[in-house]
Amino acid sequence: MSGEPARDPSDALRVAVLGPGGVGGLLAALLTQAGASVTCLAGARTVEVLRTHGLRVESRLLGVVTTRVEAAEQLTAPVDVCLVCVKATHLDAALERVPADVLGDALVVPLLNGIEHVAELRRRRPHAAVVPAAIRVESTRVEPGVVRHDSPFVTIDLAPAAGLQERVVRLAGVLERAGVTVRTTNDEAAVLWGKLAFLAPFALLTTSARAPVGRVREERREDLLALVHEVASVARAEGVPVDTDMVVAFFDSVPEGMRSSMQRDAAAGRPTELDAIGGAVVRAADRHGIAVPVTARYVAELRAATD
Protein backbone atom coordinates (compact mmCIF):
# COMPACT_ATOMS: atom_id res chain seq x y z
CA MET A 1 0.00 0.00 0.00
CA SER A 2 1.13 3.54 -0.61
CA GLY A 3 -0.15 7.05 -1.15
CA GLU A 4 -2.70 9.15 0.67
CA PRO A 5 -6.15 7.83 1.64
CA ALA A 6 -9.25 9.62 0.38
CA ARG A 7 -11.34 10.84 3.29
CA ASP A 8 -13.65 13.56 4.48
CA PRO A 9 -11.51 15.46 7.02
CA SER A 10 -14.55 16.56 9.01
CA ASP A 11 -15.54 12.94 9.64
CA ALA A 12 -12.09 11.43 10.26
CA LEU A 13 -11.29 9.93 13.63
CA ARG A 14 -8.71 12.21 15.25
CA VAL A 15 -5.91 10.13 16.74
CA ALA A 16 -2.77 11.16 18.61
CA VAL A 17 -0.05 8.51 18.73
CA LEU A 18 2.24 9.13 21.68
CA GLY A 19 5.49 7.42 20.75
CA PRO A 20 5.67 6.49 17.03
CA GLY A 21 8.15 3.66 17.54
CA GLY A 22 7.69 -0.01 16.70
CA VAL A 23 4.07 -0.23 17.84
CA GLY A 24 3.08 3.42 17.53
CA GLY A 25 4.65 3.90 14.12
CA LEU A 26 2.95 0.77 12.77
CA LEU A 27 -0.46 1.86 14.04
CA ALA A 28 -0.01 5.48 12.94
CA ALA A 29 0.71 4.40 9.36
CA LEU A 30 -2.11 1.87 9.24
CA LEU A 31 -4.67 4.22 10.79
CA THR A 32 -3.76 6.97 8.35
CA GLN A 33 -4.24 4.53 5.48
CA ALA A 34 -7.66 3.64 6.95
CA GLY A 35 -8.78 7.27 6.90
CA ALA A 36 -7.98 8.53 10.41
CA SER A 37 -6.43 11.94 11.02
CA VAL A 38 -3.23 11.00 12.86
CA THR A 39 -0.74 13.17 14.73
CA CYS A 40 2.45 11.55 16.03
CA LEU A 41 3.85 13.02 19.25
CA ALA A 42 7.60 12.60 19.67
CA GLY A 43 10.93 14.34 20.20
CA ALA A 44 12.26 17.03 17.89
CA ARG A 45 14.46 14.74 15.76
CA THR A 46 11.69 12.23 15.11
CA VAL A 47 9.18 14.99 14.40
CA GLU A 48 11.52 16.46 11.78
CA VAL A 49 11.97 13.07 10.09
CA LEU A 50 8.24 12.37 10.03
CA ARG A 51 7.41 15.79 8.63
CA THR A 52 10.05 15.46 5.94
CA HIS A 53 9.83 11.81 4.94
CA GLY A 54 6.64 10.42 6.50
CA LEU A 55 6.31 6.89 7.87
CA ARG A 56 7.40 3.69 6.16
CA VAL A 57 6.28 0.30 7.44
CA GLU A 58 7.70 -2.92 6.03
CA SER A 59 5.32 -5.71 6.99
CA ARG A 60 5.30 -9.39 6.09
CA LEU A 61 1.57 -9.43 6.78
CA LEU A 62 0.42 -6.13 5.29
CA GLY A 63 3.06 -5.30 2.70
CA VAL A 64 4.89 -1.99 2.45
CA VAL A 65 3.02 1.01 3.82
CA THR A 66 4.28 4.51 3.10
CA THR A 67 2.29 7.49 4.27
CA ARG A 68 2.47 11.06 5.44
CA VAL A 69 1.44 11.89 9.00
CA GLU A 70 1.25 15.03 11.05
CA ALA A 71 3.91 15.24 13.76
CA ALA A 72 4.43 17.51 16.76
CA GLU A 73 6.36 17.60 20.00
CA GLN A 74 3.23 18.34 22.03
CA LEU A 75 -0.52 17.91 21.63
CA THR A 76 -2.06 21.33 20.91
CA ALA A 77 -5.55 20.46 19.64
CA PRO A 78 -8.31 18.09 20.82
CA VAL A 79 -8.37 14.49 19.61
CA ASP A 80 -10.85 11.64 19.87
CA VAL A 81 -8.24 9.06 20.84
CA CYS A 82 -4.72 9.07 22.22
CA LEU A 83 -2.80 5.83 21.72
CA VAL A 84 -0.02 5.61 24.31
CA CYS A 85 2.71 3.54 22.66
CA VAL A 86 5.84 4.46 24.62
CA LYS A 87 7.80 2.01 26.75
CA ALA A 88 6.89 1.91 30.43
CA THR A 89 10.31 3.39 31.23
CA HIS A 90 9.42 6.51 29.19
CA LEU A 91 5.81 7.01 30.28
CA ASP A 92 6.42 9.74 32.85
CA ALA A 93 8.36 11.98 30.48
CA ALA A 94 6.10 11.22 27.51
CA LEU A 95 2.98 12.40 29.32
CA GLU A 96 4.42 15.92 29.30
CA ARG A 97 3.63 15.90 25.57
CA VAL A 98 -0.08 15.46 26.33
CA PRO A 99 -1.33 18.36 28.49
CA ALA A 100 -4.41 17.42 30.49
CA ASP A 101 -6.36 20.52 29.44
CA VAL A 102 -5.85 19.76 25.74
CA LEU A 103 -6.51 16.03 26.11
CA GLY A 104 -9.79 16.58 27.93
CA ASP A 105 -12.05 13.54 28.00
CA ALA A 106 -10.51 11.80 24.98
CA LEU A 107 -10.14 8.04 24.92
CA VAL A 108 -6.68 7.13 26.19
CA VAL A 109 -5.64 3.67 25.01
CA PRO A 110 -2.37 2.52 26.59
CA LEU A 111 -0.57 -0.17 24.61
CA LEU A 112 2.20 -0.61 27.17
CA ASN A 113 3.53 -3.82 28.59
CA GLY A 114 2.60 -4.68 32.16
CA ILE A 115 -0.45 -3.94 34.29
CA GLU A 116 0.34 -1.07 36.65
CA HIS A 117 0.32 1.76 34.10
CA VAL A 118 -3.50 1.85 33.87
CA ALA A 119 -3.88 3.10 37.44
CA GLU A 120 -1.06 5.59 36.89
CA LEU A 121 -2.72 7.01 33.77
CA ARG A 122 -6.04 7.34 35.55
CA ARG A 123 -4.31 9.18 38.36
CA ARG A 124 -2.33 11.47 36.04
CA ARG A 125 -5.18 12.18 33.57
CA PRO A 126 -8.36 11.85 35.68
CA HIS A 127 -10.69 13.49 33.14
CA ALA A 128 -9.65 11.27 30.25
CA ALA A 129 -11.40 8.00 29.42
CA VAL A 130 -8.66 5.42 29.94
CA VAL A 131 -9.41 2.17 28.12
CA PRO A 132 -7.20 -0.74 29.25
CA ALA A 133 -5.78 -2.47 26.21
CA ALA A 134 -3.19 -4.98 25.06
CA ILE A 135 -1.49 -5.46 21.72
CA ARG A 136 0.12 -8.61 20.41
CA VAL A 137 2.65 -7.89 17.71
CA GLU A 138 6.35 -8.00 16.92
CA SER A 139 7.22 -4.64 15.44
CA THR A 140 10.49 -2.73 15.65
CA ARG A 141 11.56 0.83 14.91
CA VAL A 142 14.56 0.42 12.62
CA GLU A 143 15.21 4.17 12.64
CA PRO A 144 13.03 7.26 13.09
CA GLY A 145 10.19 6.99 10.61
CA VAL A 146 10.92 3.38 9.58
CA VAL A 147 9.22 0.38 11.20
CA ARG A 148 9.66 -3.34 10.51
CA HIS A 149 6.67 -5.55 11.34
CA ASP A 150 7.74 -9.19 11.63
CA SER A 151 4.87 -11.07 13.28
CA PRO A 152 2.08 -12.62 11.18
CA PHE A 153 -0.50 -10.89 13.37
CA VAL A 154 -1.54 -7.56 14.87
CA THR A 155 -4.17 -8.05 17.56
CA ILE A 156 -5.53 -5.48 20.00
CA ASP A 157 -7.78 -6.24 22.98
CA LEU A 158 -9.84 -3.37 24.39
CA ALA A 159 -11.73 -3.25 27.70
CA PRO A 160 -14.01 -0.18 27.72
CA ALA A 161 -15.88 0.81 30.86
CA ALA A 162 -19.63 1.35 30.81
CA GLY A 163 -20.56 4.39 28.77
CA LEU A 164 -17.56 4.20 26.45
CA GLN A 165 -18.69 1.40 24.17
CA GLU A 166 -19.92 3.60 21.33
CA ARG A 167 -16.66 5.52 21.16
CA VAL A 168 -14.61 2.33 21.36
CA VAL A 169 -16.68 0.71 18.61
CA ARG A 170 -15.79 3.63 16.33
CA LEU A 171 -12.09 3.20 17.12
CA ALA A 172 -12.32 -0.56 16.62
CA GLY A 173 -13.91 -0.08 13.21
CA VAL A 174 -11.06 2.11 12.00
CA LEU A 175 -8.47 -0.30 13.41
CA GLU A 176 -10.12 -3.21 11.64
CA ARG A 177 -10.13 -1.32 8.35
CA ALA A 178 -6.43 -0.81 8.96
CA GLY A 179 -5.86 -4.58 9.11
CA VAL A 180 -5.79 -4.97 12.89
CA THR A 181 -7.72 -7.76 14.62
CA VAL A 182 -9.71 -6.16 17.45
CA ARG A 183 -11.42 -7.90 20.37
CA THR A 184 -13.46 -6.14 23.05
CA THR A 185 -14.47 -7.20 26.54
CA ASN A 186 -15.70 -5.54 29.72
CA ASP A 187 -13.08 -7.37 31.81
CA GLU A 188 -9.99 -5.17 32.01
CA ALA A 189 -8.13 -7.54 34.32
CA ALA A 190 -8.55 -10.30 31.73
CA VAL A 191 -7.07 -8.06 29.01
CA LEU A 192 -4.03 -7.10 31.05
CA TRP A 193 -3.30 -10.45 32.69
CA GLY A 194 -4.21 -12.37 29.55
CA LYS A 195 -1.28 -10.74 27.77
CA LEU A 196 1.08 -10.85 30.74
CA ALA A 197 0.55 -14.61 31.09
CA PHE A 198 2.43 -15.02 27.81
CA LEU A 199 4.57 -11.89 27.79
CA ALA A 200 6.27 -12.36 31.18
CA PRO A 201 7.64 -15.85 30.41
CA PHE A 202 8.49 -14.81 26.85
CA ALA A 203 10.34 -11.63 27.84
CA LEU A 204 12.16 -13.10 30.82
CA LEU A 205 13.31 -16.22 28.99
CA THR A 206 14.41 -14.63 25.73
CA THR A 207 16.21 -11.80 27.53
CA SER A 208 17.99 -14.14 29.91
CA ALA A 209 18.96 -16.61 27.19
CA ARG A 210 19.77 -13.87 24.67
CA ALA A 211 18.01 -16.08 22.16
CA PRO A 212 14.80 -16.15 20.11
CA VAL A 213 11.75 -18.03 21.22
CA GLY A 214 12.54 -21.16 19.20
CA ARG A 215 15.72 -21.86 21.16
CA VAL A 216 14.11 -20.94 24.46
CA ARG A 217 11.21 -23.35 24.12
CA GLU A 218 13.62 -26.17 23.30
CA GLU A 219 16.47 -25.45 25.70
CA ARG A 220 14.56 -24.02 28.68
CA ARG A 221 11.33 -26.01 28.51
CA GLU A 222 11.19 -26.70 32.23
CA ASP A 223 11.56 -23.04 33.13
CA LEU A 224 9.05 -22.07 30.44
CA LEU A 225 6.39 -24.32 31.94
CA ALA A 226 7.20 -23.16 35.47
CA LEU A 227 6.97 -19.49 34.52
CA VAL A 228 3.66 -19.95 32.71
CA HIS A 229 2.15 -21.75 35.71
CA GLU A 230 3.48 -19.19 38.20
CA VAL A 231 2.11 -16.20 36.29
CA ALA A 232 -1.19 -18.02 35.77
CA SER A 233 -1.50 -18.65 39.50
CA VAL A 234 -1.09 -14.93 40.19
CA ALA A 235 -3.58 -14.07 37.44
CA ARG A 236 -6.13 -16.41 39.00
CA ALA A 237 -5.68 -14.66 42.33
CA GLU A 238 -6.43 -11.42 40.44
CA GLY A 239 -9.66 -12.98 39.16
CA VAL A 240 -8.45 -14.05 35.71
CA PRO A 241 -8.73 -17.80 34.92
CA VAL A 242 -5.72 -18.27 32.63
CA ASP A 243 -5.64 -21.53 30.68
CA THR A 244 -2.00 -22.60 30.92
CA ASP A 245 -2.34 -25.18 28.15
CA MET A 246 -3.49 -22.44 25.76
CA VAL A 247 -0.61 -20.19 26.78
CA VAL A 248 1.93 -22.93 26.17
CA ALA A 249 0.27 -23.83 22.86
CA PHE A 250 0.51 -20.18 21.74
CA PHE A 251 4.15 -20.08 22.89
CA ASP A 252 4.82 -23.13 20.73
CA SER A 253 3.00 -21.65 17.73
CA VAL A 254 4.80 -18.32 17.32
CA PRO A 255 7.62 -18.09 14.75
CA GLU A 256 10.85 -19.57 16.09
CA GLY A 257 12.83 -16.41 15.32
CA MET A 258 10.55 -14.11 17.34
CA ARG A 259 12.28 -12.00 19.98
CA SER A 260 10.86 -9.91 22.79
CA SER A 261 11.18 -6.13 22.88
CA MET A 262 12.81 -6.49 26.30
CA GLN A 263 15.49 -8.71 24.78
CA ARG A 264 16.14 -6.20 22.00
CA ASP A 265 16.39 -3.35 24.52
CA ALA A 266 18.83 -5.30 26.69
CA ALA A 267 20.98 -6.21 23.69
CA ALA A 268 21.14 -2.55 22.66
CA GLY A 269 22.03 -1.37 26.16
CA ARG A 270 18.74 0.50 26.57
CA PRO A 271 16.63 0.53 29.76
CA THR A 272 14.31 -2.46 29.82
CA GLU A 273 10.74 -3.01 31.00
CA LEU A 274 11.86 -5.68 33.46
CA ASP A 275 10.14 -3.93 36.38
CA ALA A 276 6.90 -3.35 34.48
CA ILE A 277 6.75 -6.98 33.30
CA GLY A 278 8.51 -9.35 35.69
CA GLY A 279 8.54 -6.97 38.65
CA ALA A 280 4.79 -6.47 38.40
CA VAL A 281 4.21 -10.23 38.58
CA VAL A 282 6.42 -10.55 41.66
CA ARG A 283 4.69 -7.62 43.41
CA ALA A 284 1.23 -9.04 42.69
CA ALA A 285 2.35 -12.47 43.92
CA ASP A 286 3.59 -10.89 47.15
CA ARG A 287 0.23 -9.17 47.67
CA HIS A 288 -1.53 -12.52 47.42
CA GLY A 289 1.07 -14.53 49.33
CA ILE A 290 1.84 -16.70 46.30
CA ALA A 291 5.29 -18.20 45.80
CA VAL A 292 6.78 -17.56 42.35
CA PRO A 293 10.37 -18.78 42.78
CA VAL A 294 11.29 -19.16 39.10
CA THR A 295 9.84 -15.78 38.14
CA ALA A 296 11.57 -14.12 41.10
CA ARG A 297 14.88 -15.77 40.18
CA TYR A 298 14.75 -14.54 36.58
CA VAL A 299 13.79 -11.03 37.69
CA ALA A 300 16.60 -10.90 40.24
CA GLU A 301 19.20 -12.24 37.80
CA LEU A 302 18.20 -9.82 35.03
CA ARG A 303 18.07 -6.92 37.44
CA ALA A 304 21.56 -7.73 38.70
CA ALA A 305 22.83 -7.99 35.13
CA THR A 306 21.67 -4.45 34.34
CA ASP A 307 22.63 -2.74 37.63
Number of C-alpha atoms within 10 A of each C-alpha: 12 12 10 14 14 9 14 10 11 8 10 16 20 21 24 30 25 28 24 32 26 25 28 25 27 27 23 31 26 27 25 26 27 22 22 24 23 26 23 29 25 23 16 12 10 21 21 17 16 24 16 13 15 19 23 21 28 17 17 13 13 17 12 15 18 22 21 21 22 16 25 20 20 20 23 13 11 16 20 18 24 27 24 24 25 25 21 22 15 13 18 14 9 21 17 12 18 20 13 17 13 14 23 17 18 20 23 24 24 22 25 26 25 24 23 14 17 21 13 13 20 15 11 13 20 14 15 20 22 24 22 26 28 26 22 16 18 18 23 20 18 13 12 20 25 22 25 21 24 19 17 13 17 21 15 20 24 25 24 24 16 8 9 14 15 11 14 19 15 11 20 20 14 21 21 17 14 20 18 20 17 18 15 17 14 14 15 22 16 22 23 25 26 20 19 25 25 20 23 25 26 25 23 24 26 24 26 17 15 17 16 19 25 18 16 20 20 11 12 14 13 10 17 22 16 16 25 26 21 24 27 24 21 27 23 14 16 15 13 19 15 20 14 18 12 11 20 17 10 11 20 14 10 14 14 14 12 16 20 22 21 24 25 17 14 19 12 10 10 12 14 23 22 26 16 19 24 24 19 17 27 21 15 17 21 13 11 11 11 15 14 19 13 16 24 19 11 20 21 14 12 18 14 9 10 12 5
